[in-house]
Amino acid sequence: MEPLIRVEPPGEKAREVLRRDAAIISPSTMREYPLVLQKASGVNLWDVDGNRYLDFTAGIAVMNVGWNHPKVVSAIREQAKYLSHGAFLDFCSEVPVQCAEELVGFLPEGLDRVYFSNSGAESVEAAMKLARRHTGRNYFIAFHRGFHGRTYGALSLTAGKVIQRRSFGPFLPVIHAPYPDPYHPFGGNPGTCDAAVVAYLEDTVFRTEVAPEEVAAIFVEPVLGEGGYVVPPPGFLHRLRRLCDEHGILLVADEVQSGCFRTGRFLASTHAGVTPDIVCLGKAIGGGLPFGVTVASDEVMDWPPGSHASTFGGNNLACAASLAVMDLLREEGFGDRVTARGGYLLQRLRELAERHPIVGDVRGLGLMIGIELVRDRSTKEPARAERETILRHAFEHGLVLLPAGESVIRFSPPLIMDEEDIDTGVDILDRVMEGF
């Protein structure tokens, strides 16, 4: 469906809400556009002035089954009739138990013990505590440009933007290494940048900064999210898995953004045939409600009662929404359809790159796709200002996109998006890129 812009955004109603927003909401909250949402359905958003937009964000990869899917809405309403909050910290109820049982059915064998929280950041915090308790070690390793959340432990792992860390230290002991990006390869070779990164860990980090037997866990995004939607070489996770096994380090996959079939498989890490020791989930698994999940083996998740919990972890409404989401994800061929749609979007974006030299790189997996904008393809100088202008013009034409990394436009649409919607969105982007 084509977007419908009735009033040049932001309209009068939107401006008034934005005025009130600026007067009372914490200034730490960002606003990419002057978009004031009123309702949403499927792949479409409506603002308070009646404009209809085509959404290529899924609310930051949250609404994978589409905005306000009737089955998810119905599940929330039905659960609210009986028990909205089950105090799962102290009492048991069936819905969270069923949610955990259904979830492990999507996961590799051995990931069979579930901890519920309220967000992706909380799921990461739980993973950090669990890794320390299980191993008896204190240090962590994460990657430059990675994003794991903004609570203290998660922020210690995060190393994407200075603004997110400035004035908040000291942090937990985390050592950061380069992320293997074939477009900006560590070591200079796109095909071997993953090997170069792991060699850096072995030959530099473990010799000069921390002994491997002091490292509790390595946290990694199987596909780099906020840092630029980077797909690492296929051998990267295998190399990390071997490194962790050699030194008794836990491998933690942060699948908060890449999980729930975003890449065509329930976990992006399974593309590499790798099973992490701990998996962190959030965003899409809650169907639009606050929800985080940390999953590990029974052996690893060995902490005793009372060692970690959350008042709202396992909330009945969130678990009911998650069960409805998983029912939809379980439909035959769901992952294959995501893979096919992702392939089509990649094809259209590569055609776009042929017409617009500002597009330096097109990469992605499933419907987790990024295009990196550059001022010069030979120097790869980031086109930061140009990206902001393009995003704003796309918004004014009814297409909602989000940035990532230094100069990347990310594509994380609802996974139900069809080829007609993809064509509509790419055609709008094609028009607004004229002259760049």
The 8 nearest C-alpha neighbors of each residue, nearest first, counted from 0:
[[1, 2, 420, 423, 53, 419, 43, 42],
 [0, 2, 3, 423, 53, 420, 52, 397],
 [3, 1, 52, 397, 51, 53, 0, 4],
 [2, 4, 51, 50, 5, 1, 52, 397],
 [3, 5, 50, 6, 51, 397, 2, 7],
 [6, 4, 50, 3, 49, 7, 48, 51],
 [7, 5, 4, 10, 8, 50, 48, 49],
 [6, 8, 10, 9, 4, 5, 395, 50],
 [9, 7, 10, 6, 395, 33, 34, 13],
 [8, 10, 13, 33, 14, 7, 34, 11],
 [9, 11, 8, 13, 12, 6, 48, 7],
 [10, 12, 14, 13, 15, 9, 48, 8],
 [13, 11, 15, 14, 10, 48, 47, 16],
 [12, 14, 16, 10, 15, 9, 11, 35],
 [15, 13, 17, 11, 12, 16, 9, 18],
 [14, 16, 18, 12, 13, 17, 11, 19],
 [17, 15, 19, 13, 18, 14, 20, 12],
 [16, 18, 20, 14, 19, 15, 13, 21],
 [19, 17, 15, 21, 16, 20, 14, 22],
 [18, 20, 22, 16, 17, 21, 15, 23],
 [21, 19, 17, 18, 22, 24, 23, 16],
 [20, 22, 18, 19, 23, 24, 17, 26],
 [21, 23, 19, 20, 18, 24, 17, 25],
 [22, 24, 20, 21, 19, 25, 26, 18],
 [25, 23, 20, 21, 26, 22, 28, 19],
 [26, 24, 27, 28, 23, 21, 22, 20],
 [27, 25, 28, 24, 21, 29, 23, 22],
 [26, 28, 25, 29, 24, 163, 30, 162],
 [29, 27, 26, 25, 30, 24, 21, 31],
 [30, 28, 31, 27, 26, 32, 25, 24],
 [29, 31, 32, 28, 33, 34, 17, 26],
 [32, 30, 29, 33, 401, 34, 402, 391],
 [33, 31, 34, 30, 391, 394, 35, 390],
 [32, 34, 9, 35, 30, 31, 8, 17],
 [33, 35, 32, 36, 46, 9, 13, 8],
 [36, 34, 46, 13, 47, 33, 37, 16],
 [37, 35, 46, 45, 38, 47, 34, 44],
 [36, 38, 46, 47, 45, 35, 39, 44],
 [39, 37, 45, 36, 44, 46, 40, 47],
 [40, 38, 44, 66, 43, 45, 67, 41],
 [39, 41, 66, 43, 67, 42, 44, 65],
 [40, 42, 65, 66, 43, 68, 67, 39],
 [43, 41, 54, 65, 40, 53, 413, 66],
 [42, 44, 53, 40, 52, 54, 41, 39],
 [43, 45, 39, 52, 51, 38, 53, 54],
 [46, 44, 51, 38, 50, 37, 36, 39],
 [45, 47, 36, 37, 35, 48, 50, 49],
 [46, 48, 37, 49, 13, 36, 12, 35],
 [49, 47, 46, 50, 10, 12, 13, 6],
 [48, 50, 46, 47, 45, 51, 5, 6],
 [51, 49, 4, 46, 45, 5, 3, 48],
 [50, 52, 45, 3, 2, 44, 4, 49],
 [53, 51, 397, 2, 44, 43, 398, 54],
 [52, 54, 43, 398, 2, 42, 397, 399],
 [53, 55, 399, 42, 56, 43, 52, 398],
 [54, 56, 412, 400, 411, 410, 399, 57],
 [55, 57, 412, 411, 58, 59, 54, 400],
 [58, 56, 62, 60, 413, 412, 59, 61],
 [57, 59, 56, 61, 60, 62, 54, 412],
 [60, 58, 56, 57, 61, 411, 256, 282],
 [61, 59, 57, 58, 411, 62, 256, 56],
 [62, 60, 283, 282, 58, 57, 59, 63],
 [61, 63, 57, 65, 66, 64, 283, 413],
 [62, 64, 413, 414, 65, 61, 283, 57],
 [65, 63, 62, 414, 415, 413, 68, 324],
 [66, 64, 41, 413, 62, 63, 68, 42],
 [65, 67, 41, 40, 62, 68, 39, 42],
 [68, 66, 40, 69, 72, 65, 39, 41],
 [67, 69, 71, 70, 66, 65, 72, 64],
 [70, 68, 72, 71, 73, 67, 74, 66],
 [71, 69, 73, 72, 68, 74, 323, 324],
 [70, 72, 74, 323, 68, 320, 73, 69],
 [73, 71, 69, 75, 74, 70, 67, 68],
 [72, 74, 70, 76, 71, 75, 69, 77],
 [75, 73, 71, 77, 72, 76, 319, 320],
 [76, 74, 78, 72, 73, 77, 316, 320],
 [77, 75, 79, 73, 74, 78, 72, 80],
 [76, 78, 74, 79, 80, 75, 73, 81],
 [77, 79, 75, 80, 76, 81, 82, 74],
 [80, 78, 83, 76, 81, 77, 82, 75],
 [81, 79, 78, 77, 82, 76, 83, 75],
 [80, 82, 79, 78, 83, 77, 84, 76],
 [83, 81, 79, 84, 78, 85, 80, 315],
 [82, 84, 79, 316, 315, 78, 85, 81],
 [85, 83, 314, 315, 82, 86, 316, 311],
 [84, 86, 87, 315, 82, 314, 92, 83],
 [87, 85, 88, 90, 84, 89, 310, 311],
 [88, 86, 90, 85, 89, 91, 313, 312],
 [87, 89, 86, 310, 90, 309, 308, 312],
 [90, 88, 87, 86, 91, 310, 85, 308],
 [91, 89, 87, 86, 88, 92, 85, 93],
 [90, 92, 87, 93, 89, 85, 86, 88],
 [93, 91, 94, 85, 95, 90, 87, 96],
 [92, 94, 96, 95, 97, 91, 98, 315],
 [93, 95, 97, 96, 92, 98, 315, 318],
 [96, 94, 98, 313, 97, 318, 93, 99],
 [97, 95, 93, 99, 98, 94, 100, 92],
 [96, 98, 100, 94, 99, 95, 93, 101],
 [99, 97, 95, 101, 96, 100, 322, 318],
 [98, 100, 102, 96, 97, 101, 113, 95],
 [101, 99, 97, 98, 102, 103, 96, 104],
 [100, 102, 98, 104, 99, 103, 97, 105],
 [101, 103, 99, 104, 100, 105, 98, 106],
 [104, 102, 106, 105, 100, 101, 111, 99],
 [103, 105, 102, 101, 106, 100, 107, 108],
 [106, 104, 103, 102, 265, 107, 101, 266],
 [107, 105, 103, 104, 110, 108, 102, 265],
 [108, 106, 110, 109, 274, 105, 103, 104],
 [109, 107, 110, 106, 111, 103, 274, 104],
 [108, 110, 296, 111, 107, 295, 297, 106],
 [111, 109, 296, 295, 108, 107, 294, 112],
 [110, 112, 296, 109, 103, 295, 297, 113],
 [111, 113, 295, 297, 296, 294, 110, 300],
 [114, 112, 294, 293, 99, 115, 111, 295],
 [113, 115, 293, 292, 294, 116, 112, 312],
 [116, 114, 292, 312, 313, 291, 293, 113],
 [117, 115, 312, 291, 292, 290, 121, 118],
 [116, 118, 290, 291, 289, 312, 121, 311],
 [119, 117, 291, 290, 121, 120, 281, 289],
 [118, 120, 281, 122, 291, 121, 255, 280],
 [119, 121, 148, 123, 118, 122, 153, 147],
 [122, 120, 124, 118, 123, 119, 116, 125],
 [121, 123, 119, 293, 125, 291, 120, 292],
 [122, 124, 126, 120, 121, 125, 153, 279],
 [125, 123, 121, 127, 126, 122, 152, 153],
 [124, 126, 122, 128, 123, 127, 129, 121],
 [125, 127, 123, 129, 124, 128, 130, 122],
 [128, 126, 124, 130, 129, 125, 123, 131],
 [129, 127, 125, 131, 130, 126, 132, 124],
 [128, 130, 126, 132, 127, 131, 133, 125],
 [131, 129, 127, 133, 128, 132, 215, 126],
 [132, 130, 128, 135, 136, 134, 129, 133],
 [131, 133, 129, 135, 130, 134, 128, 302],
 [132, 134, 130, 131, 135, 129, 299, 301],
 [135, 133, 136, 131, 132, 215, 130, 248],
 [134, 136, 131, 132, 133, 137, 215, 130],
 [137, 135, 215, 213, 134, 131, 214, 138],
 [138, 136, 215, 131, 213, 214, 135, 139],
 [139, 137, 214, 172, 215, 173, 213, 136],
 [140, 138, 173, 216, 214, 215, 217, 174],
 [139, 141, 217, 174, 173, 175, 218, 216],
 [140, 142, 175, 218, 156, 217, 219, 174],
 [143, 141, 176, 175, 145, 178, 177, 144],
 [142, 144, 158, 177, 145, 175, 176, 178],
 [145, 143, 159, 226, 158, 142, 146, 178],
 [146, 144, 143, 157, 142, 158, 159, 226],
 [145, 147, 157, 148, 225, 159, 158, 144],
 [146, 148, 153, 157, 120, 156, 154, 145],
 [147, 149, 120, 153, 154, 146, 150, 157],
 [150, 148, 154, 153, 151, 120, 147, 163],
 [149, 151, 153, 154, 152, 148, 120, 121],
 [152, 150, 154, 153, 155, 149, 170, 171],
 [151, 153, 155, 154, 124, 150, 171, 156],
 [152, 154, 148, 156, 147, 155, 150, 151],
 [155, 153, 149, 157, 151, 156, 152, 150],
 [154, 156, 152, 170, 153, 157, 171, 151],
 [157, 155, 154, 153, 141, 173, 147, 158],
 [158, 156, 146, 154, 147, 145, 155, 159],
 [159, 157, 143, 144, 145, 160, 156, 146],
 [158, 160, 144, 145, 226, 157, 146, 143],
 [161, 159, 162, 163, 158, 164, 144, 157],
 [160, 162, 164, 163, 165, 159, 158, 166],
 [163, 161, 165, 160, 164, 166, 159, 167],
 [162, 164, 161, 160, 165, 149, 154, 159],
 [165, 163, 161, 162, 167, 166, 168, 154],
 [164, 166, 162, 167, 161, 163, 168, 160],
 [167, 165, 168, 164, 169, 162, 163, 161],
 [168, 166, 165, 164, 169, 170, 163, 151],
 [169, 167, 170, 166, 164, 165, 155, 171],
 [168, 170, 167, 171, 166, 155, 172, 151],
 [171, 169, 168, 155, 172, 151, 152, 167],
 [170, 172, 155, 173, 152, 169, 151, 138],
 [173, 171, 138, 170, 139, 174, 137, 155],
 [172, 174, 139, 140, 138, 171, 156, 155],
 [175, 173, 140, 141, 139, 172, 176, 138],
 [176, 174, 142, 141, 143, 140, 173, 177],
 [175, 177, 142, 143, 141, 178, 174, 200],
 [178, 176, 143, 142, 179, 196, 175, 185],
 [177, 179, 142, 143, 180, 176, 196, 144],
 [180, 178, 193, 192, 231, 184, 185, 177],
 [179, 181, 184, 183, 182, 231, 178, 229],
 [180, 182, 189, 184, 183, 179, 231, 192],
 [183, 181, 180, 184, 189, 360, 229, 359],
 [184, 182, 180, 181, 185, 189, 187, 179],
 [185, 183, 181, 187, 189, 180, 192, 188],
 [184, 186, 192, 187, 179, 183, 195, 196],
 [185, 187, 188, 192, 184, 195, 191, 196],
 [186, 188, 184, 185, 189, 192, 183, 191],
 [187, 189, 191, 190, 184, 192, 186, 185],
 [190, 188, 181, 184, 192, 191, 187, 182],
 [189, 191, 188, 192, 181, 232, 193, 184],
 [190, 192, 194, 193, 188, 189, 195, 186],
 [191, 193, 195, 185, 184, 179, 194, 189],
 [194, 192, 179, 235, 196, 195, 191, 232],
 [193, 195, 197, 191, 192, 196, 198, 235],
 [194, 196, 192, 198, 193, 197, 186, 199],
 [197, 195, 199, 193, 198, 194, 192, 177],
 [196, 198, 200, 194, 199, 195, 201, 193],
 [197, 199, 195, 201, 200, 196, 202, 194],
 [200, 198, 196, 203, 202, 197, 201, 195],
 [199, 201, 204, 197, 198, 203, 202, 205],
 [200, 202, 198, 205, 199, 203, 204, 197],
 [201, 203, 199, 198, 200, 206, 205, 204],
 [204, 202, 199, 206, 205, 200, 207, 201],
 [203, 205, 200, 208, 207, 206, 201, 209],
 [204, 206, 210, 209, 201, 203, 211, 207],
 [207, 205, 203, 204, 202, 208, 210, 209],
 [206, 208, 204, 203, 205, 209, 210, 202],
 [209, 207, 204, 205, 206, 210, 203, 174],
 [210, 208, 205, 204, 211, 207, 213, 206],
 [209, 211, 205, 212, 213, 206, 208, 214],
 [212, 210, 213, 214, 205, 246, 209, 248],
 [211, 213, 210, 214, 246, 247, 136, 248],
 [214, 212, 136, 211, 210, 138, 137, 215],
 [215, 213, 138, 211, 139, 212, 216, 136],
 [214, 216, 136, 248, 138, 131, 130, 139],
 [217, 215, 249, 248, 139, 250, 214, 130],
 [216, 218, 140, 250, 139, 141, 251, 249],
 [219, 217, 251, 141, 252, 140, 216, 250],
 [220, 218, 252, 253, 221, 141, 251, 217],
 [219, 221, 253, 222, 223, 252, 254, 218],
 [222, 220, 268, 267, 219, 223, 252, 254],
 [223, 221, 230, 220, 229, 224, 228, 257],
 [222, 224, 229, 228, 220, 226, 227, 221],
 [225, 223, 228, 226, 227, 222, 256, 146],
 [226, 224, 403, 227, 404, 146, 223, 228],
 [225, 227, 404, 144, 224, 145, 223, 403],
 [226, 228, 404, 403, 229, 225, 407, 224],
 [229, 227, 224, 223, 369, 368, 226, 222],
 [228, 230, 223, 227, 222, 231, 180, 362],
 [229, 231, 222, 363, 228, 223, 232, 362],
 [232, 230, 179, 180, 229, 233, 235, 181],
 [231, 233, 234, 235, 193, 230, 190, 181],
 [234, 232, 235, 271, 231, 236, 237, 270],
 [235, 233, 237, 232, 236, 238, 193, 271],
 [234, 236, 193, 238, 237, 233, 232, 239],
 [235, 237, 239, 238, 234, 240, 271, 273],
 [238, 236, 240, 234, 235, 239, 241, 273],
 [239, 237, 241, 235, 236, 240, 242, 234],
 [238, 240, 236, 242, 241, 237, 243, 235],
 [239, 241, 237, 243, 238, 242, 236, 244],
 [242, 240, 244, 238, 239, 243, 245, 237],
 [241, 243, 239, 245, 240, 244, 238, 246],
 [244, 242, 248, 240, 246, 245, 241, 247],
 [245, 243, 241, 247, 246, 242, 240, 248],
 [244, 246, 242, 243, 247, 241, 248, 240],
 [247, 245, 243, 248, 244, 211, 212, 242],
 [246, 248, 244, 243, 245, 249, 212, 215],
 [249, 247, 243, 216, 215, 246, 214, 244],
 [248, 250, 216, 276, 243, 215, 251, 217],
 [251, 249, 217, 275, 276, 216, 243, 218],
 [250, 252, 277, 218, 275, 278, 276, 217],
 [253, 251, 278, 219, 254, 220, 275, 218],
 [252, 254, 279, 220, 255, 219, 278, 251],
 [255, 253, 258, 257, 280, 256, 279, 252],
 [254, 256, 280, 281, 253, 119, 258, 257],
 [257, 255, 254, 258, 60, 282, 224, 281],
 [256, 258, 254, 261, 255, 267, 262, 222],
 [257, 259, 254, 266, 265, 260, 261, 256],
 [258, 260, 265, 261, 283, 284, 266, 257],
 [261, 259, 265, 264, 263, 262, 258, 334],
 [260, 262, 257, 259, 258, 263, 366, 367],
 [263, 261, 365, 364, 260, 264, 366, 367],
 [264, 262, 334, 260, 365, 338, 337, 261],
 [265, 263, 260, 266, 262, 334, 267, 261],
 [264, 266, 260, 259, 258, 267, 105, 263],
 [267, 265, 258, 268, 264, 269, 259, 260],
 [266, 268, 269, 270, 262, 257, 221, 264],
 [267, 269, 266, 270, 221, 271, 273, 272],
 [268, 270, 272, 271, 267, 273, 266, 274],
 [271, 269, 268, 272, 267, 264, 273, 266],
 [272, 270, 269, 273, 268, 233, 236, 237],
 [271, 273, 269, 270, 274, 268, 237, 236],
 [274, 272, 271, 269, 268, 275, 237, 236],
 [273, 275, 107, 276, 272, 269, 268, 240],
 [276, 274, 250, 277, 251, 252, 273, 278],
 [275, 277, 250, 249, 295, 251, 274, 278],
 [276, 278, 295, 251, 275, 294, 252, 250],
 [279, 277, 252, 294, 251, 293, 253, 295],
 [278, 280, 293, 253, 122, 254, 292, 255],
 [281, 279, 255, 292, 254, 291, 119, 293],
 [280, 282, 291, 119, 255, 118, 284, 290],
 [281, 283, 61, 284, 255, 285, 256, 119],
 [284, 282, 61, 285, 286, 62, 63, 281],
 [283, 285, 321, 281, 286, 282, 259, 324],
 [286, 284, 321, 290, 288, 283, 287, 317],
 [285, 287, 283, 320, 284, 288, 321, 324],
 [286, 288, 285, 62, 61, 289, 283, 282],
 [287, 289, 285, 317, 286, 290, 320, 316],
 [290, 288, 117, 118, 285, 287, 317, 291],
 [291, 289, 117, 118, 285, 281, 116, 288],
 [290, 292, 118, 281, 116, 117, 119, 122],
 [293, 291, 115, 280, 122, 114, 116, 279],
 [292, 294, 279, 114, 122, 278, 113, 280],
 [295, 293, 113, 278, 277, 112, 110, 114],
 [296, 294, 277, 110, 112, 276, 300, 299],
 [297, 295, 110, 298, 299, 111, 109, 112],
 [296, 298, 300, 112, 299, 111, 295, 301],
 [297, 299, 296, 300, 301, 295, 112, 133],
 [300, 298, 296, 301, 297, 295, 133, 276],
 [301, 299, 297, 298, 302, 295, 296, 112],
 [300, 302, 299, 298, 303, 297, 133, 129],
 [301, 303, 300, 306, 304, 132, 129, 133],
 [302, 304, 306, 305, 301, 307, 300, 132],
 [305, 303, 306, 302, 307, 308, 301, 88],
 [304, 306, 307, 303, 308, 302, 88, 89],
 [305, 307, 304, 303, 302, 308, 128, 129],
 [308, 306, 305, 309, 304, 125, 302, 128],
 [307, 309, 88, 305, 310, 306, 312, 116],
 [310, 308, 312, 311, 88, 116, 307, 115],
 [311, 309, 88, 312, 86, 308, 87, 314],
 [310, 312, 314, 309, 313, 117, 116, 86],
 [313, 311, 116, 115, 309, 314, 310, 117],
 [312, 314, 115, 95, 87, 311, 315, 318],
 [315, 313, 311, 317, 312, 84, 316, 318],
 [314, 316, 318, 317, 83, 84, 319, 85],
 [317, 315, 319, 83, 318, 75, 314, 78],
 [316, 318, 320, 314, 319, 315, 288, 285],
 [317, 319, 321, 315, 320, 316, 95, 98],
 [320, 318, 316, 322, 321, 317, 74, 315],
 [321, 319, 317, 323, 318, 71, 322, 286],
 [320, 322, 285, 318, 324, 323, 319, 284],
 [323, 321, 325, 319, 324, 320, 98, 318],
 [322, 324, 326, 320, 71, 321, 325, 70],
 [325, 323, 321, 327, 326, 322, 286, 328],
 [324, 326, 328, 322, 327, 323, 329, 321],
 [327, 325, 323, 329, 324, 328, 322, 330],
 [326, 328, 324, 325, 329, 330, 323, 64],
 [329, 327, 325, 330, 326, 333, 324, 260],
 [328, 330, 326, 327, 325, 331, 333, 332],
 [331, 329, 328, 327, 333, 332, 326, 325],
 [332, 330, 333, 329, 334, 328, 335, 327],
 [331, 333, 335, 334, 336, 330, 329, 337],
 [334, 332, 336, 335, 331, 330, 328, 337],
 [333, 335, 263, 337, 336, 332, 264, 260],
 [336, 334, 338, 332, 337, 333, 339, 263],
 [335, 337, 339, 333, 338, 334, 340, 332],
 [336, 338, 334, 263, 340, 335, 339, 365],
 [337, 339, 365, 263, 335, 341, 336, 340],
 [338, 340, 336, 342, 341, 337, 335, 343],
 [341, 339, 343, 337, 342, 338, 336, 344],
 [342, 340, 365, 366, 338, 344, 343, 339],
 [341, 343, 339, 345, 340, 344, 338, 346],
 [342, 344, 340, 346, 341, 345, 339, 347],
 [343, 345, 341, 347, 346, 342, 348, 340],
 [346, 344, 348, 342, 343, 347, 349, 341],
 [345, 347, 343, 349, 344, 348, 342, 350],
 [348, 346, 350, 344, 349, 345, 351, 343],
 [347, 349, 351, 345, 350, 346, 344, 352],
 [350, 348, 352, 346, 351, 347, 345, 361],
 [349, 351, 347, 353, 348, 352, 346, 354],
 [350, 352, 348, 349, 354, 353, 347, 355],
 [353, 351, 349, 355, 358, 354, 350, 348],
 [352, 354, 350, 351, 355, 349, 356, 358],
 [355, 353, 352, 351, 356, 350, 429, 358],
 [354, 356, 352, 357, 353, 358, 351, 435],
 [357, 355, 358, 352, 354, 359, 353, 376],
 [356, 358, 373, 372, 355, 374, 359, 435],
 [359, 357, 372, 352, 356, 360, 371, 355],
 [358, 360, 372, 371, 376, 373, 357, 356],
 [359, 361, 371, 370, 358, 362, 182, 372],
 [362, 360, 370, 369, 349, 371, 348, 359],
 [363, 361, 369, 368, 360, 370, 230, 229],
 [364, 362, 368, 367, 369, 230, 365, 228],
 [363, 365, 262, 367, 366, 368, 341, 230],
 [364, 366, 262, 341, 338, 263, 367, 337],
 [367, 365, 341, 262, 261, 411, 368, 364],
 [368, 366, 411, 364, 363, 365, 262, 410],
 [369, 367, 363, 410, 366, 362, 409, 228],
 [370, 368, 409, 228, 408, 362, 410, 361],
 [369, 371, 361, 408, 407, 360, 372, 358],
 [370, 372, 407, 360, 359, 406, 358, 369],
 [373, 371, 358, 357, 382, 406, 359, 407],
 [374, 372, 381, 382, 357, 380, 379, 375],
 [375, 373, 382, 380, 357, 381, 376, 379],
 [374, 376, 373, 379, 377, 378, 380, 357],
 [377, 375, 379, 359, 378, 373, 374, 356],
 [376, 378, 375, 379, 380, 359, 374, 373],
 [377, 379, 380, 375, 376, 374, 373, 381],
 [380, 378, 376, 373, 375, 377, 381, 374],
 [379, 381, 373, 378, 374, 375, 382, 376],
 [382, 380, 373, 406, 383, 379, 374, 372],
 [383, 381, 373, 374, 385, 372, 406, 384],
 [384, 382, 406, 386, 385, 381, 405, 387],
 [385, 383, 387, 386, 382, 388, 406, 389],
 [384, 386, 388, 382, 383, 387, 389, 435],
 [385, 387, 389, 383, 384, 388, 390, 382],
 [386, 388, 390, 384, 385, 389, 391, 383],
 [387, 389, 385, 391, 386, 390, 392, 384],
 [388, 390, 386, 392, 391, 387, 393, 385],
 [391, 389, 393, 387, 388, 392, 386, 394],
 [390, 392, 394, 388, 393, 389, 387, 395],
 [393, 391, 395, 389, 394, 390, 388, 431],
 [394, 392, 396, 390, 398, 395, 391, 389],
 [395, 393, 398, 397, 391, 396, 399, 392],
 [394, 396, 392, 393, 397, 391, 8, 7],
 [397, 395, 393, 394, 398, 392, 4, 427],
 [396, 398, 52, 394, 2, 395, 53, 393],
 [399, 397, 394, 53, 393, 52, 396, 54],
 [398, 400, 54, 394, 55, 53, 397, 52],
 [401, 399, 55, 56, 398, 390, 409, 410],
 [400, 402, 409, 408, 56, 403, 399, 390],
 [403, 401, 408, 409, 407, 404, 400, 406],
 [404, 402, 227, 407, 225, 226, 408, 409],
 [403, 405, 227, 226, 407, 406, 225, 402],
 [404, 406, 407, 383, 403, 381, 227, 226],
 [407, 405, 383, 372, 381, 382, 371, 404],
 [406, 408, 371, 403, 370, 404, 402, 227],
 [409, 407, 402, 370, 369, 403, 401, 371],
 [408, 410, 369, 402, 401, 368, 403, 407],
 [409, 411, 368, 55, 369, 412, 367, 56],
 [410, 412, 56, 367, 60, 55, 366, 57],
 [413, 411, 55, 56, 57, 410, 414, 54],
 [412, 414, 63, 57, 65, 415, 416, 62],
 [413, 415, 63, 416, 64, 412, 337, 65],
 [414, 416, 413, 64, 65, 417, 63, 41],
 [417, 415, 414, 413, 420, 42, 412, 418],
 [418, 416, 420, 419, 421, 415, 340, 414],
 [419, 417, 421, 420, 422, 340, 416, 343],
 [418, 420, 422, 421, 417, 423, 0, 416],
 [421, 419, 423, 418, 422, 417, 416, 424],
 [420, 422, 418, 424, 419, 423, 425, 417],
 [423, 421, 419, 425, 420, 424, 426, 418],
 [424, 422, 420, 426, 421, 425, 419, 427],
 [423, 425, 421, 427, 426, 422, 420, 428],
 [424, 426, 428, 422, 427, 423, 429, 421],
 [427, 425, 429, 423, 428, 424, 422, 430],
 [428, 426, 430, 424, 429, 425, 423, 431],
 [427, 429, 425, 431, 426, 430, 432, 393],
 [430, 428, 426, 432, 427, 431, 425, 351],
 [431, 429, 427, 428, 432, 433, 426, 425],
 [430, 432, 428, 433, 429, 392, 393, 389],
 [433, 431, 429, 430, 435, 428, 434, 389],
 [434, 432, 431, 430, 435, 429, 355, 428],
 [433, 435, 432, 431, 355, 430, 357, 356],
 [434, 432, 433, 357, 355, 385, 356, 431]]
